Amino acid sequence: MISFVIPAHNEGKCLPATLDALIAAAEQVGRPYEVIVVNDASTDSTGKVASQRGVRVIDVAHRHIAATRNAGVREASGDILFFVDADTQTNAGAIAAGLSAIEQGAVGGGCHFHFDGQIPWWARILLPIGNVAGRLRTIVGGAFLFCRRAAFEAVGGFCERYFALEDMAFVKALKRRGRFVIPRETVLTSNRKLRTMPLWRALAILFRIVARGPKSYVSREGLWYGPEARDNNG
């Protein structure tokens, strides 16, 4: 059994394409699977969209991405876990590559992504560089991650101390348990976080990540969890 876990807060706009792509890809792969949308305190159509597509919906009120991911796993039945962001469209090749890596002994892995639509000029330059550096250092973002359930439990899941970059901490923990794989296949993710981001802000975030990593996000301050934050669909 494969369990696909999708954390979602106010993702009514992006979730239809995400679920349609995932279900089509999973059917093509032809393995038993389940899709779990963890609806985290949404005030839009997120839960309705998921229910209309026949996937399982779990309602939580964490406003905390690590806790939301972990809540999905607690309800999951699969021995192999895939974590897919609510604005990320996967494909059969990426799923099959993940399964192949697991069956060949990897504890987990993840796919790099490319963006839908236009992205700023600086992102078009930095993204390929980041992907090459990530492959050399075996680092990948959280848009599409996979692992054995046993490995997930061994590392304690996503660390709920962090309010962001929990995926980075999770990847690092998995790598201590065994081989972590980044397949050549890629997935498609939304450009919404980049299309209005100025270069200075991107560089500030990058510096923060390089300087302290997940340890720089042990508070909700300045993140999308607080009441001052913009809606994810904004």
DRENDO-1510 file (C-alpha; in Angstrom, 1 decimal, always signed):
<recs>
REC; n; res; u; v; w
REC; 1; MET; +0.0; +0.0; +0.0 .
REC; 2; ILE; +1.2; +3.5; -0.9 .
REC; 3; SER; -0.1; +6.4; +1.2 .
REC; 4; PHE; +0.0; +9.9; -0.4 .
REC; 5; VAL; -0.2; +12.6; +2.3 .
REC; 6; ILE; -1.1; +16.1; +1.2 .
REC; 7; PRO; -1.1; +18.9; +3.9 .
REC; 8; ALA; -3.5; +21.7; +2.9 .
REC; 9; HIS; -4.5; +25.1; +4.3 .
REC; 10; ASN; -6.9; +27.1; +2.1 .
REC; 11; GLU; -5.7; +25.3; -1.1 .
REC; 12; GLY; -9.1; +25.3; -2.9 .
REC; 13; LYS; -7.6; +26.8; -6.0 .
REC; 14; CYS; -4.6; +24.6; -6.4 .
REC; 15; LEU; -5.9; +21.3; -5.0 .
REC; 16; PRO; -8.1; +20.3; -7.9 .
REC; 17; ALA; -5.2; +20.1; -10.3 .
REC; 18; THR; -3.0; +18.5; -7.7 .
REC; 19; LEU; -5.5; +15.7; -6.9 .
REC; 20; ASP; -6.4; +15.1; -10.6 .
REC; 21; ALA; -2.7; +14.7; -11.5 .
REC; 22; LEU; -2.0; +12.5; -8.5 .
REC; 23; ILE; -4.9; +10.2; -9.0 .
REC; 24; ALA; -4.2; +9.8; -12.7 .
REC; 25; ALA; -0.5; +9.1; -12.0 .
REC; 26; ALA; -1.3; +6.6; -9.2 .
REC; 27; GLU; -3.8; +4.7; -11.4 .
REC; 28; GLN; -1.2; +4.5; -14.1 .
REC; 29; VAL; +1.4; +3.1; -11.7 .
REC; 30; GLY; -1.1; +0.4; -10.8 .
REC; 31; ARG; -0.2; -0.2; -7.2 .
REC; 32; PRO; -2.7; -0.1; -4.3 .
REC; 33; TYR; -2.8; +3.4; -2.9 .
REC; 34; GLU; -4.7; +5.9; -0.7 .
REC; 35; VAL; -4.7; +9.7; -0.8 .
REC; 36; ILE; -5.1; +11.6; +2.4 .
REC; 37; VAL; -5.7; +15.4; +2.4 .
REC; 38; VAL; -4.9; +16.8; +5.8 .
REC; 39; ASN; -7.2; +19.9; +5.9 .
REC; 40; ASP; -5.6; +22.2; +8.3 .
REC; 41; ALA; -8.0; +24.9; +9.5 .
REC; 42; SER; -9.1; +25.9; +6.0 .
REC; 43; THR; -11.8; +28.5; +5.5 .
REC; 44; ASP; -12.3; +27.9; +1.8 .
REC; 45; SER; -13.3; +24.9; -0.3 .
REC; 46; THR; -10.3; +22.7; +0.4 .
REC; 47; GLY; -12.3; +20.0; +2.2 .
REC; 48; LYS; -15.1; +20.0; -0.3 .
REC; 49; VAL; -12.7; +19.8; -3.3 .
REC; 50; ALA; -11.0; +16.8; -1.7 .
REC; 51; SER; -14.2; +15.0; -0.8 .
REC; 52; GLN; -15.6; +15.5; -4.3 .
REC; 53; ARG; -12.6; +13.5; -5.7 .
REC; 54; GLY; -13.2; +10.7; -3.3 .
REC; 55; VAL; -10.0; +11.0; -1.3 .
REC; 56; ARG; -9.8; +10.8; +2.5 .
REC; 57; VAL; -10.0; +14.1; +4.3 .
REC; 58; ILE; -8.7; +14.6; +7.8 .
REC; 59; ASP; -9.5; +17.9; +9.6 .
REC; 60; VAL; -6.9; +19.3; +11.9 .
REC; 61; ALA; -6.3; +22.8; +13.3 .
REC; 62; HIS; -2.5; +23.0; +13.7 .
REC; 63; ARG; -1.5; +25.7; +11.3 .
REC; 64; HIS; +1.9; +24.0; +11.5 .
REC; 65; ILE; +3.2; +22.2; +8.4 .
REC; 66; ALA; +5.2; +19.6; +10.4 .
REC; 67; ALA; +2.4; +18.7; +12.7 .
REC; 68; THR; +0.0; +18.5; +9.8 .
REC; 69; ARG; +2.2; +16.1; +7.8 .
REC; 70; ASN; +2.6; +13.9; +10.9 .
REC; 71; ALA; -1.2; +13.9; +11.5 .
REC; 72; GLY; -1.6; +12.5; +8.0 .
REC; 73; VAL; +0.8; +9.7; +8.6 .
REC; 74; ARG; -0.9; +8.7; +11.8 .
REC; 75; GLU; -4.0; +8.0; +9.8 .
REC; 76; ALA; -2.2; +6.4; +6.8 .
REC; 77; SER; -2.2; +2.7; +6.1 .
REC; 78; GLY; +0.7; +2.4; +3.7 .
REC; 79; ASP; +4.2; +1.0; +4.2 .
REC; 80; ILE; +5.5; +3.5; +1.7 .
REC; 81; LEU; +4.8; +7.2; +2.2 .
REC; 82; PHE; +4.7; +10.0; -0.3 .
REC; 83; PHE; +4.4; +13.6; +0.8 .
REC; 84; VAL; +3.0; +15.9; -1.9 .
REC; 85; ASP; +2.5; +19.6; -1.5 .
REC; 86; ALA; -1.0; +20.8; -2.2 .
REC; 87; ASP; +0.2; +23.0; -5.1 .
REC; 88; THR; +2.4; +20.3; -6.7 .
REC; 89; GLN; +1.4; +18.1; -9.7 .
REC; 90; THR; +3.1; +14.8; -9.8 .
REC; 91; ASN; +3.3; +12.2; -12.5 .
REC; 92; ALA; +3.6; +8.4; -12.9 .
REC; 93; GLY; +7.3; +8.6; -13.7 .
REC; 94; ALA; +8.1; +10.4; -10.4 .
REC; 95; ILE; +6.0; +7.9; -8.4 .
REC; 96; ALA; +7.5; +4.9; -10.2 .
REC; 97; ALA; +11.0; +6.3; -9.6 .
REC; 98; GLY; +10.3; +6.7; -5.9 .
REC; 99; LEU; +9.0; +3.1; -5.6 .
REC; 100; SER; +12.0; +1.8; -7.5 .
REC; 101; ALA; +14.4; +3.6; -5.2 .
REC; 102; ILE; +12.6; +2.2; -2.1 .
REC; 103; GLU; +12.6; -1.3; -3.5 .
REC; 104; GLN; +16.3; -1.1; -4.2 .
REC; 105; GLY; +17.0; -0.3; -0.6 .
REC; 106; ALA; +16.8; +3.5; -0.2 .
REC; 107; VAL; +15.3; +4.8; +3.0 .
REC; 108; GLY; +13.7; +7.6; +1.0 .
REC; 109; GLY; +14.2; +10.4; -1.5 .
REC; 110; GLY; +12.5; +13.2; -3.3 .
REC; 111; CYS; +12.2; +14.9; -6.7 .
REC; 112; HIS; +13.3; +18.3; -7.8 .
REC; 113; PHE; +10.6; +20.5; -9.3 .
REC; 114; HIS; +10.0; +23.0; -12.0 .
REC; 115; PHE; +7.5; +25.9; -11.9 .
REC; 116; ASP; +4.4; +26.4; -13.8 .
REC; 117; GLY; +4.0; +29.7; -15.6 .
REC; 118; GLN; +6.5; +32.5; -15.6 .
REC; 119; ILE; +9.0; +33.1; -12.8 .
REC; 120; PRO; +11.3; +36.1; -12.2 .
REC; 121; TRP; +14.5; +36.3; -14.1 .
REC; 122; TRP; +16.6; +35.7; -11.0 .
REC; 123; ALA; +14.7; +32.5; -10.3 .
REC; 124; ARG; +15.3; +31.2; -13.8 .
REC; 125; ILE; +19.1; +31.6; -13.1 .
REC; 126; LEU; +19.1; +30.3; -9.5 .
REC; 127; LEU; +16.8; +27.3; -9.9 .
REC; 128; PRO; +19.2; +25.2; -12.1 .
REC; 129; ILE; +22.1; +26.1; -9.9 .
REC; 130; GLY; +20.1; +25.1; -6.8 .
REC; 131; ASN; +19.1; +21.8; -8.4 .
REC; 132; VAL; +22.7; +20.9; -9.3 .
REC; 133; ALA; +23.9; +21.9; -5.8 .
REC; 134; GLY; +21.1; +19.9; -4.3 .
REC; 135; ARG; +21.9; +16.8; -6.3 .
REC; 136; LEU; +25.5; +17.0; -5.4 .
REC; 137; ARG; +24.7; +17.4; -1.7 .
REC; 138; THR; +21.6; +15.1; -1.8 .
REC; 139; ILE; +19.2; +17.9; -0.7 .
REC; 140; VAL; +15.7; +18.3; -2.0 .
REC; 141; GLY; +12.7; +20.5; -1.0 .
REC; 142; GLY; +9.5; +19.1; +0.4 .
REC; 143; ALA; +7.2; +19.4; -2.7 .
REC; 144; PHE; +7.6; +15.7; -3.3 .
REC; 145; LEU; +9.2; +13.4; -0.8 .
REC; 146; PHE; +9.0; +9.7; -0.2 .
REC; 147; CYS; +10.2; +7.2; +2.3 .
REC; 148; ARG; +9.6; +3.9; +4.0 .
REC; 149; ARG; +7.2; +4.1; +6.9 .
REC; 150; ALA; +9.7; +2.3; +9.1 .
REC; 151; ALA; +12.3; +5.1; +8.3 .
REC; 152; PHE; +9.7; +7.8; +9.0 .
REC; 153; GLU; +9.0; +6.3; +12.4 .
REC; 154; ALA; +12.7; +5.7; +13.2 .
REC; 155; VAL; +13.4; +9.4; +12.7 .
REC; 156; GLY; +10.3; +10.5; +14.6 .
REC; 157; GLY; +8.6; +12.0; +11.6 .
REC; 158; PHE; +8.8; +15.7; +10.8 .
REC; 159; CYS; +10.3; +17.7; +13.7 .
REC; 160; GLU; +7.5; +19.8; +15.2 .
REC; 161; ARG; +10.0; +22.2; +16.7 .
REC; 162; TYR; +10.3; +23.9; +13.3 .
REC; 163; PHE; +7.6; +26.0; +11.7 .
REC; 164; ALA; +9.4; +25.9; +8.3 .
REC; 165; LEU; +12.2; +24.0; +6.7 .
REC; 166; GLU; +10.9; +20.9; +8.5 .
REC; 167; ASP; +11.4; +19.1; +5.2 .
REC; 168; MET; +15.1; +20.0; +5.3 .
REC; 169; ALA; +15.4; +18.6; +8.8 .
REC; 170; PHE; +13.5; +15.5; +7.8 .
REC; 171; VAL; +15.8; +14.8; +4.8 .
REC; 172; LYS; +18.8; +15.2; +7.0 .
REC; 173; ALA; +17.4; +12.8; +9.5 .
REC; 174; LEU; +16.6; +10.2; +6.8 .
REC; 175; LYS; +20.1; +10.5; +5.4 .
REC; 176; ARG; +21.5; +9.4; +8.7 .
REC; 177; ARG; +19.4; +6.2; +8.4 .
REC; 178; GLY; +20.6; +5.1; +5.0 .
REC; 179; ARG; +20.6; +6.0; +1.3 .
REC; 180; PHE; +18.6; +9.0; +0.1 .
REC; 181; VAL; +17.8; +9.2; -3.6 .
REC; 182; ILE; +17.0; +12.1; -5.9 .
REC; 183; PRO; +15.6; +10.6; -9.2 .
REC; 184; ARG; +16.0; +12.3; -12.5 .
REC; 185; GLU; +12.2; +12.7; -12.8 .
REC; 186; THR; +10.7; +16.1; -11.8 .
REC; 187; VAL; +7.3; +17.3; -10.6 .
REC; 188; LEU; +5.5; +20.6; -11.4 .
REC; 189; THR; +4.8; +23.1; -8.6 .
REC; 190; SER; +3.1; +26.5; -8.5 .
REC; 191; ASN; +5.0; +29.7; -9.2 .
REC; 192; ARG; +2.8; +31.7; -6.7 .
REC; 193; LYS; +5.5; +32.1; -4.1 .
REC; 194; LEU; +8.0; +33.5; -6.6 .
REC; 195; ARG; +5.9; +35.6; -9.0 .
REC; 196; THR; +5.6; +38.6; -6.6 .
REC; 197; MET; +8.8; +38.0; -4.6 .
REC; 198; PRO; +11.5; +40.7; -5.0 .
REC; 199; LEU; +15.1; +39.6; -5.4 .
REC; 200; TRP; +16.2; +41.1; -2.0 .
REC; 201; ARG; +13.6; +39.0; -0.2 .
REC; 202; ALA; +14.7; +35.8; -1.9 .
REC; 203; LEU; +18.3; +36.5; -1.0 .
REC; 204; ALA; +17.4; +37.2; +2.6 .
REC; 205; ILE; +15.6; +33.9; +2.8 .
REC; 206; LEU; +18.5; +32.1; +1.2 .
REC; 207; PHE; +21.0; +33.7; +3.6 .
REC; 208; ARG; +18.7; +32.6; +6.5 .
REC; 209; ILE; +18.6; +29.1; +5.3 .
REC; 210; VAL; +22.4; +28.9; +4.7 .
REC; 211; ALA; +23.2; +30.5; +8.0 .
REC; 212; ARG; +21.0; +28.6; +10.4 .
REC; 213; GLY; +18.8; +26.2; +8.4 .
REC; 214; PRO; +15.6; +25.0; +10.2 .
REC; 215; LYS; +16.9; +26.4; +13.5 .
REC; 216; SER; +16.0; +29.9; +12.1 .
REC; 217; TYR; +12.3; +28.9; +12.0 .
REC; 218; VAL; +11.4; +27.9; +15.6 .
REC; 219; SER; +8.8; +30.6; +15.8 .
REC; 220; ARG; +5.7; +31.5; +13.8 .
REC; 221; GLU; +6.9; +35.1; +13.6 .
REC; 222; GLY; +7.2; +36.4; +10.1 .
REC; 223; LEU; +5.6; +33.2; +8.6 .
REC; 224; TRP; +2.3; +32.5; +7.0 .
REC; 225; TYR; +0.8; +31.0; +10.2 .
REC; 226; GLY; +0.0; +34.3; +11.9 .
REC; 227; PRO; -3.2; +36.4; +11.4 .
REC; 228; GLU; -1.2; +39.0; +9.6 .
REC; 229; ALA; -0.1; +36.6; +6.9 .
REC; 230; ARG; -1.7; +36.6; +3.4 .
REC; 231; ASP; -3.8; +33.8; +2.3 .
REC; 232; ASN; -1.9; +31.1; +0.5 .
REC; 233; ASN; -4.0; +31.7; -2.6 .
REC; 234; GLY; -3.3; +35.4; -2.6 .
</recs>
